[in-house]
Amino acid sequence: MNWLQVADLADLPDGRPVRVVAAGHSLVLVRIGATVRACEAVCPHKYGPLDQGEVVEGRLKCPLHEATFDLATGLPDEAWAGRLPVFEVRVEGGSVQVRGG
């Protein structure tokens, strides 16, 4: 799998989700300090726009039904919400890259 450059680290505000498109696929990036997480852009429960969600203590909350997901694993706090796909991320020289197909 290839690494795709999706953003510059300097363009990601700390603790706020940002929607990006990589190879035609919408993702949400969340920077928490020096760590960047990447996940699907829509909630697996009701397809809410996760870039409009809230980040609290490493978890992303859907703006529609308040389902919350661990940004490192994609596991939901509520079983009904379903698992959120997450992607491997690396930062090299200020470039945020996501592993893609």
N, C-alpha and C positions, 0 to 999 in steps of 0.2 A: 504494500500500500504506500501511496505517496503522501508527502506532507504538502498541504496547501496553505499558502500565505493568505490570511483572512483579515488581518488588521495590524495596525501599529499599536504597541502597548501604550504609547503616550496618548492615543485617542480613546482609550477605554477609561471612563470615570470609575473610581473605586466604589464598589457596592451597588452599581446600577447596571441592569441588563441592557445589552446592545444587540440589535438584530443585524446579522451580516448574511451575505449569500456567498457560498463556496461551491463551485462546480454546479451551479443551478439549484443548490439545496439551501434552504433557510435554516440558520442556526442562531442561537443566542449565546453570546459571550458574556461572562461575568468575571470581572477582576476583583479579587479580594486581597489587598496588599500586593505581594509579588506573584501570587498565584492566579492563573486564569483557568476558568472552567468553560466547557462548551457543551451545549445540549440542543435537542430539537427545539425549534421555535414555537411549537404549539403543544399545549397540554394534551396528554393522551386521554384524558377523561372527556372533556367537552370542547377540545380544540381551541382553547383560549390563547390569546397572543401573549406568550410568556415574556416578551420584551417589555410589556406593560406591567409586569408583575413586580413584586417587592422582594428584596433580598434581606434575609434576617439570619444571622449566625450560620452562614454557609448553606442556607436553604432558600429555594426559590418558590414563592407563593403565586399561584395562578390568580389573575385579577377577576376571573368569572366566578369560581366556586371555592376559592381559597384553599384548594388542594396544595400541599407543600411537598417539595422534593429535595432530597439531598443532592447537591450539585456534584459531589464526588462520585456517587454511585448510581444516581437516578432513582433510588428507592423512595417511595412515597411514605408520608406519615400516615396516610389513610389508605387502607388496602383497596378501596373502591376506585382510587384515582388511577391505578395502573402505573407501570414503571416507565420513567422518562428516559429515552435513549440519551446517553452521554458519549462524548468523543474524547480521545486522547489529544492533549494540547501540549505544545512546547513553545518556549519563547527563546529566540536566538537573535542577538543583536537588535533588540527592540521590536522584532517582527513576531507576531503571534501566528502560529501555524497549527493546523488541525490535521490529524491523520485521516485521509480519505481514500476512496477507491479509485 
